[in-house]
Amino acid sequence: MLSRMYLRGSHRTVAALCALGLALCGLLWSLVWLQTRSEFASQQKSIGQDLANLSLAIGLSALHVVENADVSLKALRTAFIDNGYLHHAADFQREVKRANVHTTFLAAIDAQGHIVASSKDWSALASTDFSDRGYFTHHARANRDDLHISKALRNRVDGEWRLFLSRRLTNWDGSFAVVIVIGIDPLSLSRTYRGLDLGDSSGVAIIGDDGLVKAGTGILSSQIGNGFKEGHITGGQENPDGTGIIHEIYEGKTRTLFHRPIANHPLQVLVVAGGSRYAALSRDNSRRYQLAAGAATAIIVLVVALASRAHLRNDGKIRAMAFTDSLTGLANRAQFRAALEASATTGQQFSVLLLDLDGFKGVNDRYGHAAGDQVLIEVAARLRRKTRDSDLLVRLGGDEFAVICEPADPAAELAIGQRLCHAMAEPFLVEGHTVGLGVSVGIATTIGASVSPQEIVRQADVALYAAKRAGRGTAIPYREKLDRQAA
């Protein structure tokens, strides 16, 4: 467990690399999000400008139709005043041709709601009561001369949709006399723009101040004569000049609306553009950005992984050089000190076993240092076999070794020391010769004592010398009386 402390530095470096990679990925995807939002906002602005321009053109066209019809109404009213009632269809048909190309029907209705003149054959409708029509009731009740634009109605003469524009004619005493009515095709208000492809859920409409659709194309053609059906509004902006843009979801589809009032008339133009085409473009751009960001993310992850792997590999080599004994592969004195400091930091109880080989100097003197190195390698192998995986095995230098056991268990450490003594008592084979060695072991533990790591090492050293004085080849745990004996 102590050896894990040595990996913390490497882990922190790897964690820093991962954090850097994560930050780069976060920055990359944030840029993708910002770019997508920026393009979406720019696209919305462009759509709004296009719809504003289109609504202006449609509004001017509708205004032209309405004002031409009003000019015709005023001219017919003057003709009535100057020439008396026109009772012949031929006279009205001539007036239709004079009025404008969009006029389909002309009629004069008296105060009782009966047709007294018409551009059609009205003899069959002479007894029909038109007093329930909106344009009639408006003028019958009003005391002013104004242009009235009805909602779209089906003409009782031919059954076709008509939009009726009307003005009143009064008697010499100011009483209500006649309503002059012009019927026009509602599509004439937006006919020029029926071929526009604005996408799904799109269309053009002329809407009155009563909220009714008076003319419409595209998806709005089915709403003629009815109120405009709104969706769920998600955003928009109203302008001081009465224009405005609205973003909404209608029947599960996004769309953008732009409305503009028609000057001097209770009408407004409404242009609806479906969002499917624009959404598809936005999705395509977003998908491209996401693919690019995904590829960049994969590269970042790969680079971080390779860098982390290289760091761990290099760090492992450096750590092996700094904390490992090159001859035996055991931990060295530097790692021994680091482990003691780590244990002091964590507060974990531990034990220290100090080992000193008995008779090793004679091997070096008789067989040489190369043979001595082989003996040390074998000593390390026997240490590994007789200790636990959690124990830290250390070569302090020369023929001195140490074992750090964590967590501390005095009985277990004494048993380990005794096993090591028995293991080292077995003969060593040196250049074909059998050599007998031994080991003395001193044991100290932090259990029951609040002492520093340095003090534990000192106590283990005192116990080691006590073992040597006791005849070598034995393991002795530290006791306070050993200090007095050493003194």
N, C-alpha and C positions, 0 to 999 in steps of 0.2 A: 504493500500500500504506500510505503514511503516513496517508492520509485515514481509513483504518479505525480508527486510534487514537481519532479524535474521536467515533466512534460507540459506544465502549465504555461511556461513561456512560449513554447511552440504553439500550443493551443490558442494562446492570446494572439499570436501573429496570424495564425490561420483564421481566427475569428475576425481580425481586422481586415484581412483580405476578403473574407465573405461579406463583411459589412460594406466594404468599398464596392464590391460587385453588386450588392443589393442596392446601394445608393445610386450607382450608375444605371441599373435597371429601372429603379424608381424614377430617376431623372429622365431617362429615355421615354418611358411610358407617359410621364407627365407631359413631355413635349408632344407626344402623339396626341394626347387628350387635348392639349391647348391648340394644336394645329387643327384638329378635327373641329373643335368648337369655333375656332376663328373662321374656318372655311364655311361652317354651318351659318355663322352670323353673317358672313359676307354673302352667302347664297341667299339668305333670307332678305338681306338688304336689296340684292339684285332683283329678287322676285318681287319685292314690294315696289321697286322703281318701275319694273316692267308693267305691273298691274296698274300702277298709278298712271302711266302714260296711256295704257290701253283704255282705262276708264275715262280719261280725258277725251280721247278720240270718240269713244262710244257716246259719251255725254253730249259732245258737240253735234254728233249725228242725230241723236234723239231730240235734242233741242231744235235742230233744223226742221225735223218732221213735225214736231208739236207746234212750232211757231208758224210754219206754213199752213197747217190745218187751222190755226187760230185766225190767220189772215183770211182764209176762205170763209170761216164762220162770220167774221165781221163784214165781209163783202156780201154774203148771202143775206145777212140781216139788213144791210143797207138796201139790197135789192127788194126785200120785202117791204121796207118802208117806202121806197120810191115807186115801186111798180105794183104793190099789192101782193096778195098771196099768189104763188105760182102753183097752179093746180095740175099741171101736166108733167108726167114723168120725163118727157123729152127735155123740158126746161131744166129739171134737176140734173139730168144726165149731162147736159151741157155744162152745168156748174161743176159737176164732178171732174170733168176734163180740165176745167179751168183751175180747180182747187189745187191738187197735187197728185203725183202718180201713186201715192200710198192710200188715197181715199177710195173706199170701196162702197160707201153708202152715205146718202144724205137724206135727211127727213126733217119735216116741221111737225111738231106735236102741239095741239092747242091746249088750253087751260083745263080741259076735261080729260086729257090724256089720250086723245085720239089723233091718229096721223091725218094731217090735212094736205100734205104734199110729200112726195118721196121720189128718189131716183129709181126706185124699183116699182113694180106694179103693186101698188098698195091698196087697190080696191078690195082685195080679199081680206085685208087687215083693217078695213075702215072701222069695224066695230070692236077691234081689239083694244083693250085698256092698257096703256103704257104708263099709267100714273104710279105703278109700283116700282118703276125703274129708278135707280139711284140718281141718275142725272136729272130726271123730272122732279123728284121730291126735293132735290137740292135747290133747284131754281124756283120751285113753287114756294119754298119757305124763305129763301134769301131775298133781301131787299136791296141787293147790290148786283152790279153787272160784273161778273167774273167768269173766267174760263174754268170749267169743271172737267176733270178727267176722271172717268169712271173706272171701276175695276173691270178686268177683262170678263166679258159676257158672251154667251152664245146668242147670235142674232136669231130672232124669232122668224125672220124672213127666210134665211138660207141655212141656219144651223151652224154657221162657222163662227170661230172666235172673233170677237171684235173688241176694240178699245174705243169707247165713245167719248168724244170731246164735244162740249156743248156750251152755248151761251143763250141767255134769255132775251126775249123781245117784249117790250111793255106797250100797253095802250097809251093813248094821249094823256090819260089821267094818272099814269104811272102804275096801273094795275098789271098783273101778270097776264100775258097774252099768249105767247108761243115760245117753245123751246126749239132752237135750231141745233140739230145734232149731226155730227160727222162721225162715221164709223171708219176706223182704219185697222189694218191688219197689225196685231201686236208685234209680229216678227219684223215689221218695217222699222221698229225702233232699234233693232240689233241685227237685222238681216245681213248686213255687210260682214258681220263677224261670226256668222254661224259656222264657217269653215275652219275657225281657229281650233287647233289641237292643244289644249292646255293640260292634258293628262286626265286621269280618272277623276271622278267626282268633281268635274269642272263645268263651268258654264257662265253665261252672261245674263243679267236680269235688270229690268227697270222696275223699281219698287216705289210705291206711293207712300205718302206719310201715314197712311193707314196700315202699313206693314204688308199689304197685299202685293203679290207679284203680278204686274200688269203685262209684262212681256219677258220671255226667257228663252234661252237656247241651252243646248247640252243637258246636263242633269237638272237644270232649273226649268226646262220646258214643261215638265210634268207638274210644276207648281203654279202654273198660270191660273190666276183667279183665286189662289189660296195664299195663306200666309207663308212667309219664308221660313223654312225649317232650319233652325240653328243646331250646331253641334256643341260639344264640350269645349269651351274656350280655354286655351292654354297660354295665351299671351296676346299682345297687340299694343297699338298706340293710336290715340285719337289726336287729331291736329286742330289748331284754332280755326282753320278754314272749313271745318266740317268734314274733311276727308279723314279716313282712318284705315288702319290695317289690323286684321284679326287673324290669329292662328288658332285653329281648332281641330278637334277630332270628330268626324261625322261618320257614323256607322263603321267604326273601327279604322277609318282611313284619315290620314292627316291632310289638311288642306289650308290654303291661305285665301282670305277674303280682303278685297279692297272696295270701299264704298266712297262715292263722290256725289254731292248734291248737284242737281241740274239747276242752273241759275234761273231765278224768277218763277220757278214752278215747284209744286210739292212732290217732286220726284227725285230719286237718286239712282245712280248707276251702281250695280254690284257686280264685281268680277270675282269669280271663284276659280282658283287654280288648284287642281289636285296635287298632292305632295308625292305621289308614287314615283314620278319621273325624277324629281329632285331628290327624293329619299334614296332612290336607286343609285343616283350619282354620288350622293353623300356616302352611301354604304360602300360603293366601289372604291372611293378614295380612302375611306376609313380602313377597308380591308387591305388595301395596298400598304398603308402606313403600319397596320398591325403585323402584316407579313414581314415587312422590313424590320420593325421593332422586335418581332419574334426571332428573326435571324440574328439580329444584333445581340439579343438577350442570350441566345444559344452560344454565340461567340464569347460573350462576357463570362458565362458560366464555365465554358471550356477553358478559357484563359485562367480564371480563378482556380479551377480544379487543378490544372497543370502547375500553376504557380504554387498552390498549396502543397501539392505532391512533391514538387522539387524542393520546397522549403523544408518539408518534413524529412525528406531524404537527406538533404544537406545538413539540416539541423541534427539529424540522427548521427551522421558521421562526425560532426563537430562534437556533439555531446559524448559520443563514444570515445573520442580522443581526449576530451576534457574530464570525463567521469569514469572511465574504464581503464583497468590495468591491462596494458597491451600484451603481457605475457600470459596471464591466466584467464582473462576475460571477465574477471570479477570487478566489482566497483572499486574505485581507488580512494585515497584519503580525502580528495576534494568532495567526492560524492558522500563519503562518510560524514564529513562536517555538515554538508548541506542537509543530509537526512536528519541529523541531530537538531539542527536549527528548525527544520520543518516540524519535527515532533514537538519541539518547545512551543512553536506558534499555534499548532492545533490543539495542544493540551492532551494529546493521546499518551496513555501510559505505555512505556516500552522498556525493554531490557537490552543490555549490551554484554556480549561475550567477547573477551579478548583472548586470542590464541597465540602461543609462541611455540614453534617447533623445537623439540629437544633433539640435539645431535645433528642438526642440519649443517653446522659449520664444518664438521668432519667430512661431509659429502663433498662440499666445495673444495676443501683442501686436498682430498684424496683423488677425486674423479674430475675435478674442474667445474667451472661455472656452467658449462653447457649441460652437464649431467645434473647439476643443481637446479637448473631451469626445468628440466624434465620432471624432477621430483616435485617442484612447486606446482607444475601443471597437474600432476596426479593428485596432489593435496587438494587443489581446487575442485577436481572431479569428485573426490571423496566428500568434500564439504557439501557439494550439491546433492549428493545421494542421501546424506544423513540429516538434511535440514528441510524446512518447509518452503513451498513456493512463495509464501508471503514474507519470508525472511530475506534481509539484505545481506549478501555475502561480500566481504571487503578484504582486499589485500592492502594492508597499511604500508608495506614496504619490507624488503628483505624476506625474513621468515615469519613476519608478524601478520596475523589475520584478525578479522573481527566479524561478528554477526550481530545485526540489529533485529530484534524480534518485536513485532508489534501486532496486536496488543500484548501487553506484558502478562506473563503467566509464570511465576517463579518455579513452580514444580516442572512445568514443561521445559523451561530453559535449562534447568539442572539436568533433565533427562537428555536434552540435546547435547549438552556439554559432555556427558558421560558417553553418549554414542560416538561423539567425535574422538574422544580419547581411545575408545576401542578401535575405531576405524583407522586412526593413525598408528596404532600399535601393530597393525598388520604389516608385514615386510614390504619394502619397495624394491623393484627390480631396476638396478642401475648398471647399464652397460654389461649385462650378463651376470651381474653380482647382486646378491640379495643383501639389502641394507635395512637395518632396523632403526626406526625413528620413533618418536613419541610426540605428544603435545600436552602442554599445560594450559588450562582454561580458567580464566577469572570471570565471574558473573556479577553484574550489578543491575538493580532494577529501580524504577521510579515509584513503584507501588509502595505506599506507606511513607514516602519521603518527598518533601517539596524541595527539590534540588535542581540545579541547572544541568544541562547536558554535559558541560565540562566536569562537573562534580561526579556525574555518573561514570564518565570515562576514568576519572581518577580512582573511583572506588573499584571499578573493574580491574584497573591496573594493580591496585593493592591486593585484590584477591588473586590475580595472576601470579604475583611474586610469592604469595602465600602457598599457591599450588606448587611452585617450583621448590620452595623450601620443604614442602611436604614429601618430596621425593619424585616429583615430575609425573607426567602421565595421569594426571587427575584433574577434576573440575571442582572448584571451590567457589561458593557464593560469598558475596561480601557481607561481613559483619563488622560492627564498630570496634570490636576487640582486635580486629586485624590491624587497625591503625596503630593501636598501642603496641602490638607486637612488632610492627614495622619500625616504630620509633625506637 
